[in-house]
Amino acid sequence: MADTRLIQSRYRLLDLIGRGGMGEVWRARDESLGRHVAVKCLKPMGPQQDQSFTRVLRERFRREARVAAALQHRGVTVVHDFGEHEGVLYLVMELLDGRNLSQLLEDNKQHPLPVPDVVDIAEQVADALGYTHQQGIVHRDLKPANIMRLADGTVKICDFGIARLGHDIGFTSRLTGTGIAMGTPHYMSPEQISGGQVDHRSDLYSLGCVLYEIATGAPPFDLDDAWAVLVGHRDTQPRPLRTHRAELPGFFDRVVLELLAKTPEERPVDAGDLRRRIIVGRTGEQPHLPPTGQVRLAPPVPVVLPGQQLPAWTRSMTTGHKATGTRPGLAPPDYSAGLTGEWTTGTDRRGLTGEPPPVAAERPTPSPERLSVLADRHSAGLNLGRLGHWEEAGEVHRAVAAEREHALGPDHPDTLASRYEIGFTLSRTGRASDALREFDRVARGRERSLGPDHPDTLAARQEAAYVLGRLGRHFEAHQVYAEVLASRERSMGPDHPDTLRCRHNLAFNLSRLGRLEDSYRMARDVASARSRLLGADHPDTLVTLYEVAYTLGRLGRWTEALQAYQEVAKARSGSLGADHSDTLSARYEVGISLGRLGRSTEALELYRALVEDRTRVGGPADPETLRARHGLGVNLGRLARWEEALTEARDVCAIRERVLGPDHPDTLVSRREVAVGLGWLGRWADALTVYRTVAAARERLLGPGHPDALAARNDEAHCLEQLGRGTEAAELYRQVAALRSGQQAPPH
């Protein structure tokens, strides 16, 4: 294909006119019809790329073609043809003679566009969106670069690359995953950022951001830090447009602020409603239309320190770029290579086989093209991780890391960024020891190249501490967390989000060391700080409040724990939805607290409802459904309904054994609950058999001195005592006491 530059013996590629993360756009000539067209080509991922992810990309591309080809409106780019040629998927579109809004702003030296043009663009885009929304299509990535103004004044929406058919939920969930925010940060709606339900009103919000920018010269949250931009969208009302540019008409200011409402319900009903408002406003009359909701003004966006990173729910997202030109730091591509260029270059096997890279003096300077390809593959690995394909993401990052190390050196920031992601995927796939080695390697490299207090160095050390905790090495984790926290407080300040995240992790680790009062005080302080800075209902605030509740429970302060869990459950239900897994987890803990307080009737009612909700969301064999059923059974026992409790425990145990395995901790907990029920029903001989099975499994898996193994032997001794076998029981009690006295106390 690179030799002939001809696709399907019909489309001859002439000039490369655009490049993005998914592929390239070429000016081409349709040899059959003698007309010029634009051809978009999907970039191949190479032989090392995971095939399942490649299939997802291909499916998404074909979806784009079918969606776009079905649209027939003067305000939407026309698609003529699509197909696949020599492994490359292509889309043939009309060739547009004009400039996108990003280019128009650049042409105008970032000054806003003339008011009549702004209003005309708003009306035309609203008309086009009204049509696409009626077809059930949501664009999801509306931004200045995706809106073209042609030479004759016509405005067209381009690139439905992540559009979705609203009625085809199954397809969308396979492509984007649950809770994955897709789009460009400066133009994303609050519901996109939080991973919530997205419909046509999300496009209206994005359009509001675009109109704000072309009308004032800057987007509503004009910040270079991605975390600050996203928090602005979620939590801060934009300043009225006329405070930036007094000559804007009042109706237009009101319309854009309505588009930028934080909740979809406060925005215009649809694009048709929006267009009517604009048409009426252009006549100079006051529009007699129902309001979309009250727009509340708030103070400007608070100052955010440079380098402030994103919250956990937008990990690895960058700001992208506003309507200000090409990506910084990326040289213009060399168009002489033709369509495939670097895509068809063979992989350097030295980098993939693990052979040592050449010494620095012999390392050739990598071309900008090659670095761009590696950056795109790195992004593909991040996308795989966001989709939950951690094994496949790890393969991508390992391949990219090897090539980056060969091209750039082992301590180059890009190489270390790939190695950091390798550690992250290892951690998420249960390979904690391997992840620890990778994070330690990254931390040492970043310390050499960036310094010990650099945010990236501290991020690697903090992940290493997290993995140490996963390995049960809580004292070592505590030391690392404490050192990182001191550095973060010194270099970033006590209220920086990364500082607070480290303090949260340290509080969590303190509770695992048995230092419950210290853990409680620190978690309470972090929750207060996050509430003040991010809001009481922010996910980070609620995670810490959840930890406060957990520690209160371990301290036996169950009334306070119950109140805290109820606050978390209510807030999560409001912001994430009643069926979100985090909401359901908080409800489960509310049930635990009620049971501990002797309010088992209330706990039983809660767990019955929770079992129904978990079954509907995850199915009857889902581990969380079974956990809710376990809680239900425990509270049946507390109400002395032991026959029902035993039946429930046996059912849950059988399913857990089939789904999780006979030695899984949850299965053993259920088996113990079976023994408890047998004992309360006076069937002590049967109970003894079950208790011994649990004790033997825990000793084999955890060791005889583990607290859970000791508790199981204690259960066995109690059972022997109930059977009148006091001598055996006394001997077993002595063995348990000896093992406990030999354990080291938790460090303080």
C-alpha positions in Angstrom: 0.0 0.0 0.0 2.9 2.3 0.7 4.3 1.6 -2.8 1.1 2.2 -4.8 -0.5 4.7 -2.5 -3.8 3.4 -4.0 -6.6 1.9 -1.9 -8.8 -0.8 -3.4 -7.5 0.3 -6.9 -9.7 3.4 -6.5 -8.6 6.0 -3.9 -5.2 7.5 -4.7 -3.6 9.2 -1.6 -2.1 12.6 -2.3 -1.4 14.6 0.9 -1.5 13.9 4.6 -3.8 16.6 6.1 -4.3 15.3 9.6 -3.1 12.9 12.2 -4.6 11.8 15.5 -4.4 9.0 18.1 -6.5 6.6 16.0 -5.0 7.2 12.5 -4.4 9.7 9.7 -6.5 11.7 7.3 -5.4 12.1 3.6 -6.5 14.2 0.7 -7.1 11.7 -2.0 -8.6 11.4 -5.5 -11.5 9.0 -6.3 -10.2 7.5 -9.6 -13.6 6.1 -10.4 -15.6 9.3 -10.1 -12.8 11.8 -10.7 -13.4 13.8 -7.5 -11.2 14.7 -4.5 -12.2 13.1 -1.2 -10.8 12.8 2.3 -9.7 9.3 3.4 -9.3 8.4 7.1 -7.1 5.4 7.9 -7.0 3.5 11.1 -3.5 3.0 12.4 -2.5 -0.7 12.7 -1.2 -1.6 16.1 1.6 -3.9 15.0 2.2 -7.6 15.5 3.0 -7.2 19.2 -0.4 -5.5 19.9 -3.0 -7.6 21.7 -5.4 -9.0 19.2 -8.5 -8.6 21.4 -7.9 -4.8 21.7 -7.2 -4.6 18.0 -10.6 -6.2 17.4 -12.2 -3.5 19.7 -10.5 -0.8 17.7 -11.7 -2.3 14.4 -15.2 -2.7 15.7 -15.2 0.9 16.8 -14.0 2.1 13.4 -16.6 0.1 11.6 -19.2 1.5 14.0 -18.1 5.0 13.2 -18.4 4.3 9.5 -21.9 2.9 9.7 -23.1 5.7 12.0 -21.6 8.5 9.9 -22.7 7.0 6.6 -26.3 7.0 7.9 -26.3 10.7 8.6 -27.7 13.0 5.8 -27.7 16.6 6.9 -26.0 19.7 5.6 -24.3 20.2 9.0 -22.7 16.8 9.2 -19.7 15.6 7.1 -20.8 13.2 4.4 -19.3 9.7 4.3 -19.1 8.1 0.9 -17.5 4.7 1.5 -15.6 2.5 4.0 -13.7 -0.8 4.0 -10.4 -2.5 4.7 -7.4 -2.8 2.5 -4.3 -4.8 3.4 -5.1 -4.7 7.1 -5.8 -1.0 7.2 -9.4 0.2 7.8 -10.4 3.3 5.9 -13.3 5.8 5.7 -13.9 7.9 2.6 -15.5 11.3 3.3 -16.3 14.5 1.5 -13.2 16.8 1.3 -14.1 20.1 3.1 -12.9 23.5 2.0 -12.7 25.5 5.2 -11.1 25.8 8.6 -12.1 24.2 11.9 -12.9 26.5 14.8 -9.6 25.8 16.5 -7.8 27.0 13.3 -10.1 30.1 13.1 -9.1 31.1 16.6 -5.4 30.6 15.8 -5.8 32.6 12.6 -7.4 35.4 14.8 -4.4 35.2 17.3 -6.6 33.7 20.0 -9.0 36.7 19.9 -12.7 35.8 20.0 -14.6 35.5 16.7 -16.9 38.3 15.6 -20.2 38.2 17.5 -22.4 37.6 14.3 -20.2 34.6 13.4 -20.4 33.2 16.9 -24.2 33.4 17.0 -24.4 31.9 13.4 -22.1 29.0 14.3 -24.2 28.3 17.4 -27.4 28.2 15.5 -26.0 25.9 12.7 -24.4 23.5 15.2 -27.6 23.3 17.2 -29.4 22.5 14.0 -27.0 19.7 13.2 -27.0 18.3 16.7 -30.8 18.3 16.7 -30.7 16.1 13.7 -28.1 13.7 15.0 -29.7 13.4 18.4 -33.0 12.5 16.7 -31.2 9.6 15.1 -30.2 8.5 18.6 -26.5 9.5 18.2 -24.4 11.2 20.8 -21.1 12.7 19.6 -19.3 12.6 23.0 -16.2 14.5 21.8 -17.5 17.9 20.5 -14.7 20.5 20.5 -13.4 23.3 18.2 -11.3 21.0 16.1 -14.4 18.9 15.3 -16.5 21.8 13.9 -15.7 23.1 10.5 -16.7 26.5 8.9 -16.6 26.2 5.2 -15.7 28.9 2.7 -19.4 29.5 2.0 -20.2 29.9 5.7 -21.7 26.5 6.2 -20.8 24.9 9.5 -20.3 21.1 9.7 -19.7 18.7 12.6 -16.9 16.2 11.9 -15.5 13.0 13.4 -18.1 10.8 15.1 -15.2 8.6 16.2 -16.6 7.9 19.6 -20.2 8.5 18.8 -22.6 6.0 20.1 -26.1 4.9 19.3 -28.1 5.7 22.4 -30.3 2.7 22.1 -27.5 0.2 21.7 -26.2 0.0 25.3 -24.6 -3.4 24.9 -22.3 -2.3 22.2 -21.2 0.8 24.0 -20.4 -1.1 27.2 -18.2 -3.4 25.3 -16.3 -0.6 23.8 -16.0 1.9 26.6 -16.4 -0.1 29.8 -18.4 1.0 32.8 -17.5 4.3 34.2 -14.9 5.2 31.6 -14.8 8.9 30.8 -14.1 9.6 27.1 -13.6 13.0 25.5 -11.3 16.0 25.7 -10.9 17.6 29.2 -11.6 21.2 28.3 -14.9 20.3 26.7 -16.1 17.3 28.9 -19.4 17.4 30.7 -19.5 16.7 34.5 -21.3 13.3 33.9 -18.5 12.3 31.4 -15.9 13.1 34.0 -17.6 11.1 36.7 -18.2 8.1 34.4 -21.9 8.6 34.7 -24.7 8.1 32.2 -24.1 10.2 29.1 -26.9 11.3 26.7 -27.5 14.1 24.2 -27.4 16.7 27.0 -23.7 16.0 27.4 -23.1 17.2 23.8 -25.0 20.4 24.8 -22.6 21.0 27.6 -19.6 20.4 25.3 -21.1 22.8 22.8 -21.5 25.4 25.6 -17.7 25.1 26.2 -17.0 25.5 22.5 -19.3 28.6 22.3 -17.7 30.1 25.4 -14.3 29.7 23.9 -15.0 31.2 20.4 -17.0 34.0 22.1 -14.4 35.0 24.7 -11.2 33.6 23.4 -10.7 31.0 26.1 -12.7 27.9 27.4 -14.7 28.3 30.6 -12.0 26.7 32.7 -8.8 28.0 31.1 -6.2 26.1 33.1 -3.2 24.1 32.1 -3.5 21.5 34.8 -5.9 18.7 33.9 -7.0 18.1 37.5 -8.0 21.7 37.9 -9.9 21.7 34.6 -11.9 18.6 35.5 -12.7 19.8 39.0 -13.8 23.1 37.5 -16.3 21.3 35.3 -17.6 19.3 38.2 -17.7 21.9 41.0 -17.4 25.5 39.8 -19.8 27.7 37.9 -18.2 29.6 35.0 -18.1 33.3 34.9 -20.7 35.0 32.7 -19.4 35.6 29.2 -20.1 39.3 29.3 -17.6 39.7 32.1 -15.0 38.8 29.5 -16.6 40.6 26.5 -19.3 43.2 27.2 -20.6 43.4 23.6 -22.0 39.9 23.6 -25.8 40.0 23.6 -27.5 39.1 26.8 -29.6 36.3 25.4 -26.4 34.6 24.2 -24.7 34.9 27.6 -27.8 33.3 29.2 -28.0 30.5 26.7 -24.4 29.5 27.1 -24.6 29.5 30.9 -27.7 27.3 30.6 -25.7 24.9 28.4 -23.0 24.8 31.1 -25.3 23.8 33.9 -23.8 21.1 36.1 -26.7 18.6 35.8 -28.3 17.6 32.5 -31.7 18.5 33.9 -30.8 22.2 34.2 -29.7 22.4 30.5 -32.0 23.0 27.5 -34.2 20.1 26.8 -32.6 19.3 23.5 -30.7 20.9 20.6 -34.0 21.9 19.0 -34.9 23.9 22.1 -31.5 25.5 22.0 -31.8 26.5 18.3 -35.2 28.1 19.0 -33.7 30.2 21.9 -31.0 31.4 19.6 -33.4 32.3 16.7 -35.7 34.2 19.0 -32.7 35.9 20.7 -31.3 37.0 17.3 -34.6 38.9 16.5 -33.9 41.1 19.6 -37.1 39.8 21.3 -37.2 38.3 24.8 -37.7 34.5 24.3 -40.9 33.3 25.8 -39.7 29.8 26.5 -39.7 27.7 29.7 -36.5 28.1 31.7 -34.1 25.2 31.8 -33.1 25.8 35.4 -31.6 28.4 37.6 -28.0 29.2 36.9 -26.2 29.9 40.2 -23.0 32.1 40.0 -20.1 31.1 42.2 -16.6 32.5 42.9 -13.9 31.9 40.2 -12.0 28.7 40.0 -9.6 28.4 43.0 -5.9 28.6 42.3 -4.3 25.2 41.8 -0.6 24.6 42.3 1.5 23.8 39.2 1.9 20.1 38.7 -1.2 19.1 40.5 -2.3 15.7 39.3 -5.6 14.2 38.5 -7.8 12.5 41.0 -8.0 8.7 40.9 -11.1 8.6 38.7 -9.2 10.2 35.8 -5.8 8.5 36.2 -3.3 9.2 33.4 -5.6 11.7 31.7 -3.9 14.9 30.4 -5.4 18.2 29.4 -5.1 17.5 25.8 -5.0 20.8 23.9 -7.3 23.7 23.6 -7.9 25.6 20.3 -4.2 26.7 20.3 -2.4 24.6 17.7 -0.4 21.4 17.5 0.5 19.2 20.5 3.4 20.8 22.4 6.8 19.1 21.9 5.8 17.1 18.9 7.5 18.0 15.6 5.5 18.1 12.4 5.3 14.7 10.8 7.4 13.8 7.8 4.8 13.3 5.1 7.3 11.9 2.6 7.0 8.4 4.1 3.6 7.9 2.5 0.5 6.3 4.2 2.2 3.7 6.3 5.5 5.4 7.2 6.5 4.2 10.6 3.5 1.9 10.8 5.1 -0.8 8.6 8.6 -0.5 9.9 9.7 -3.8 11.5 10.1 -3.9 15.3 13.6 -3.6 16.6 14.1 -7.1 18.0 16.9 -6.0 20.3 14.4 -4.1 22.3 11.9 -7.0 22.6 14.4 -9.8 23.4 15.8 -8.0 26.4 19.4 -7.7 25.1 21.2 -4.8 26.6 20.8 -1.5 24.7 23.8 0.1 23.1 25.9 2.6 25.2 24.7 6.1 25.1 27.4 7.3 22.7 26.2 4.8 20.1 22.5 5.4 20.5 21.1 7.1 17.4 18.8 10.0 17.9 15.2 8.7 17.5 13.0 10.4 14.9 10.0 12.5 16.1 7.9 10.1 14.0 9.1 7.1 16.0 8.5 8.8 19.3 5.0 9.7 18.2 4.3 6.1 17.3 5.6 4.9 20.7 3.5 7.6 22.4 0.4 6.3 20.6 1.1 2.7 21.6 1.6 3.9 25.2 -1.8 5.5 25.0 -3.3 2.3 23.6 -1.9 0.5 26.7 -3.5 3.0 29.0 -6.8 2.5 27.2 -6.6 -1.2 27.7 -6.1 -0.7 31.4 -9.1 1.6 31.5 -11.1 -1.2 29.9 -9.9 -3.6 32.6 -7.7 -5.6 30.2 -4.7 -5.5 32.6 -2.8 -8.5 31.1 -3.0 -7.1 27.6 -2.1 -3.6 28.8 1.0 -5.1 30.5 2.1 -6.7 27.2 1.8 -3.4 25.4 3.7 -1.4 28.1 6.5 -4.0 28.2 7.0 -3.8 24.4 6.9 0.0 24.5 9.3 0.1 27.5 11.8 -2.1 25.7 11.7 0.1 22.6 11.9 3.3 24.6 14.8 2.0 26.6 16.7 1.1 23.4 15.9 4.5 21.8 16.0 6.9 24.7 17.9 5.1 27.6 16.8 3.4 30.8 16.4 6.7 32.8 14.5 8.7 30.2 11.1 10.0 31.6 9.2 8.2 28.8 11.0 4.9 29.5 10.2 5.2 33.2 6.6 6.2 32.4 6.2 2.9 30.6 7.9 1.0 33.4 5.6 2.7 35.9 2.6 1.4 33.9 4.1 -2.1 33.9 4.2 -2.0 37.7 0.6 -0.8 37.7 -0.6 -3.7 35.6 1.4 -6.2 37.6 -0.3 -4.8 40.8 -3.7 -5.1 39.2 -3.1 -8.7 38.1 -2.1 -10.0 41.6 1.7 -10.0 41.0 2.5 -7.8 43.9 6.2 -8.9 44.3 6.9 -8.2 40.6 5.1 -4.9 40.8 7.2 -3.9 43.8 10.4 -4.6 41.9 9.2 -2.5 39.0 8.1 0.5 41.1 11.4 0.4 43.0 13.2 0.4 39.7 11.2 3.4 38.5 11.6 5.3 41.7 15.4 4.9 41.6 15.5 6.0 37.9 13.3 9.0 38.5 15.4 10.0 41.6 18.5 9.9 39.4 17.0 11.9 36.5 14.4 14.1 38.2 15.4 14.3 41.8 14.0 12.8 45.1 11.3 15.3 45.6 9.9 15.4 42.0 6.2 14.4 41.9 6.8 11.5 39.5 9.5 10.1 41.9 7.1 10.4 44.8 4.3 8.8 42.8 6.5 5.7 42.1 7.5 5.5 45.8 3.9 5.8 46.9 2.8 2.9 44.6 5.7 0.9 46.1 4.3 1.5 49.6 0.9 0.5 48.5 2.2 -2.8 47.1 4.2 -3.4 50.3 0.9 -3.1 52.2 -0.7 -5.6 49.8 2.1 -8.0 50.6 1.4 -7.6 54.4 4.6 -5.7 54.9 2.8 -2.9 56.7 5.7 -1.6 58.8 7.9 -1.1 55.7 4.9 0.5 53.9 4.5 2.9 56.9 8.2 4.0 56.6 7.9 4.7 52.9 4.5 6.5 53.2 5.9 8.7 56.0 9.0 9.7 53.9 6.8 10.5 50.9 4.4 12.5 53.0 7.1 14.6 54.5 8.4 15.3 51.0 5.0 16.1 49.6 4.2 18.5 52.4 7.5 20.2 52.0 7.3 20.6 48.2 3.5 20.8 47.6 1.9 21.9 50.8 -0.4 20.1 53.2 -3.6 20.6 51.2 -2.4 19.5 47.8 -4.5 16.5 46.4 -1.4 14.3 46.2 -0.4 15.1 49.8 -3.9 14.3 51.0 -3.9 11.0 49.0 -0.6 10.0 50.7 -2.0 10.9 54.1 -5.1 8.8 53.3 -2.9 5.8 52.4 -0.9 6.3 55.6 -4.0 6.4 57.7 -5.2 3.2 56.0 -1.8 1.5 56.7 -1.8 2.7 60.3 -5.0 0.8 61.0 -3.4 -2.4 59.5 -0.6 -1.9 62.0 -3.1 -1.8 64.9 -2.6 1.9 65.5 -6.3 2.6 65.4 -6.5 5.9 67.3 -3.7 7.3 65.1 -5.4 6.0 62.0 -8.7 7.5 63.0 -7.3 10.9 63.7 -5.4 11.1 60.5 -8.3 9.8 58.4 -10.7 12.3 60.0 -8.4 15.2 59.3 -8.0 14.1 55.6 -11.7 13.7 55.2 -12.2 17.2 56.6 -9.6 18.7 54.3 -10.9 16.9 51.2 -14.5 18.1 52.1 -13.3 21.7 52.4 -11.3 21.6 49.1 -13.3 19.2 46.9 -16.7 19.1 48.4 -18.5 16.8 50.8 -19.8 14.5 48.1 -16.5 14.2 46.1 -15.5 10.6 45.5 -12.1 11.2 47.2 -13.8 12.7 50.3 -16.2 9.8 50.5 -13.4 7.2 50.3 -11.7 8.8 53.3 -14.9 9.1 55.2 -15.4 5.4 54.5 -12.0 4.7 56.1 -13.0 6.8 59.1 -16.1 4.7 59.5 -14.1 1.5 59.2 -11.6 2.5 61.9 -14.5 3.7 64.2 -15.9 0.2 63.9 -12.6 -1.4 64.8 -12.5 0.8 67.8 -15.9 -0.4 68.9 -17.5 3.0 68.3 -20.3 1.5 66.2 -22.9 4.3 66.7 -20.4 6.8 65.1 -19.4 4.2 62.5 -23.0 3.7 61.5 -23.6 7.4 61.1 -20.5 7.8 58.9 -21.4 4.8 56.7 -24.9 6.1 56.3 -23.5 9.5 55.2 -21.3 7.8 52.6 -24.1 5.6 51.3 -26.5 8.6 50.9 -23.9 10.7 49.2 -22.8 8.0 46.8 -26.3 7.2 45.9 -26.9 10.8 45.0 -23.7 11.3 43.0 -23.0 7.8 41.6 -26.4 6.2 41.6 -28.2 3.7 43.8 -26.8 0.7 41.9 -23.2 1.8 41.8 -20.9 -0.8 43.4 -19.4 1.8 45.8 -22.9 2.8 46.9 -23.8 -0.9 47.5 -20.6 -1.5 49.4 -21.4 1.4 51.8 -24.9 -0.1 52.3 -23.3 -3.4 53.2 -21.2 -1.7 55.9 -24.4 0.0 57.2 -25.8 -3.5 57.7 -22.6 -4.6 59.6 -22.9 -1.6 61.9 -26.6 -2.2 62.6 -25.9 -5.8 63.5 -23.1 -4.8 65.8 -25.4 -2.5 67.6 -28.0 -5.2 68.1 -30.4 -3.8 65.6 -30.6 -7.1 63.7 -34.2 -6.7 62.5 -33.1 -3.5 60.7 -30.0 -5.2 59.4 -32.0 -8.1 58.1 -34.3 -5.8 56.1 -31.4 -4.0 54.7 -29.6 -7.2 53.6 -32.7 -8.6 52.0 -33.0 -5.4 49.8 -29.3 -5.5 49.2 -29.4 -9.1 48.0 -32.1 -8.2 45.5 -30.1 -5.2 44.2 -26.8 -7.1 44.0 -28.6 -10.0 42.2 -30.1 -7.6 39.7 -26.8 -5.8 39.1 -24.2 -8.6 39.2 -26.2 -11.9 39.2 -26.8 -14.5 41.9 -23.3 -15.9 41.9 -21.5 -12.6 42.0 -19.1 -12.5 45.1 -20.8 -9.3 46.3 -24.2 -10.9 46.1 -23.0 -13.8 48.1 -21.4 -11.4 50.7 -24.8 -9.7 51.1 -26.5 -13.1 51.5 -23.9 -14.0 54.1 -24.8 -10.9 56.1 -28.4 -11.9 55.8 -27.7 -15.3 57.3 -25.6 -13.9 60.1 -28.5 -11.7 61.2 -31.0 -14.5 60.9 -28.9 -16.2 63.5 -28.7 -13.2 65.7 -32.5 -13.3 65.7 -32.4 -17.0 66.8 -33.8 -18.1 63.4 -31.2 -20.8 63.2 -32.8 -23.2 60.8 -33.1 -20.4 58.2 -29.6 -19.2 59.1 -28.2 -22.7 58.5 -29.9 -23.1 55.2 -28.7 -19.7 54.0 -25.1 -20.5 55.1 -25.1 -23.8 53.3 -26.4 -22.3 50.1 -23.9 -19.5 50.1 -21.0 -21.9 51.0 -21.9 -24.2 48.1 -22.0 -21.4 45.6 -18.7 -19.9 46.9 -17.0 -23.2 46.7 -18.1 -23.6 43.1 -17.3 -20.0 42.1 -14.3 -19.1 44.3 -12.9 -22.5 45.3 -13.0 -24.6 48.5 -10.0 -22.8 50.1 -11.0 -19.2 49.3 -11.3 -17.1 52.5 -14.9 -16.3 51.8 -15.7 -19.9 51.3 -14.1 -20.7 54.7 -16.0 -17.9 56.4 -19.3 -19.5 55.0 -18.2 -23.0 56.1 -17.5 -21.6 59.6 -21.0 -20.0 59.6 -22.4 -23.5 58.8 -20.7 -24.8 61.9 -22.0 -22.0 64.0 -25.6 -22.8 62.9 -25.1 -26.5 63.6 -23.8 -25.7 67.1 -26.7 -23.5 68.0 -29.1 -26.2 66.9 -27.3 -28.6 69.3 -25.6 -30.7 66.5 -22.1 -30.3 68.1 -20.6 -33.5 66.6 -21.5 -32.2 63.0 -20.2 -28.8 64.0 -16.9 -30.2 65.2 -16.2 -31.9 61.8 -16.8 -28.6 60.0 -14.7 -26.5 62.5 -11.8 -28.9 62.0 -12.1 -28.7 58.2 -11.9 -24.9 58.5 -9.0 -25.0 60.9 -7.0 -27.4 58.8 -7.5 -25.3 55.6 -6.4 -22.1 57.4 -3.3 -23.6 58.9 -2.3 -25.0 55.5 -2.9 -21.7 53.7 -1.9 -19.2 56.4 0.2 -21.0 58.8 -0.6 -22.3 62.3 0.2 -19.0 64.0 -2.0 -16.8 61.8 -4.9 -15.1 63.8 -7.5 -16.7 61.6 -6.0 -20.2 62.0 -5.9 -19.6 65.8 -9.5 -18.4 65.9 -10.5 -21.6 64.0 -8.7 -23.8 66.5 -10.4 -21.9 69.3 -13.7 -22.7 67.7 -12.8 -26.3 67.6 -11.8 -26.3 71.3 -15.1 -24.7 72.2 -17.0 -27.4 70.3 -15.0 -30.1 72.1 -16.0 -28.5 75.4 -19.7 -28.6 74.4 -19.3 -32.3 73.6 -18.0 -32.9 77.2 -14.4 -33.6 76.0 -12.9 -31.2 78.4 -9.4 -32.7 78.5 -9.0 -32.4 74.7 -10.5 -28.9 74.8 -8.1 -27.7 77.5 -5.1 -29.0 75.6 -6.2 -27.3 72.4 -6.8 -24.0 74.4 -3.2 -24.3 75.7 -1.8 -24.8 72.2 -3.6 -21.7 71.0 -2.5 -19.6 73.9 1.1 -20.7 73.4 1.0 -19.7 69.7 -0.6 -16.4 70.5 2.0 -15.6 73.2 4.8 -16.3 70.7 3.4 -13.7 68.2 5.1 -10.3 68.1 3.0 -7.3 69.1 2.3 -4.9 66.3 4.9 -2.1 66.0 4.1 1.3 67.4 
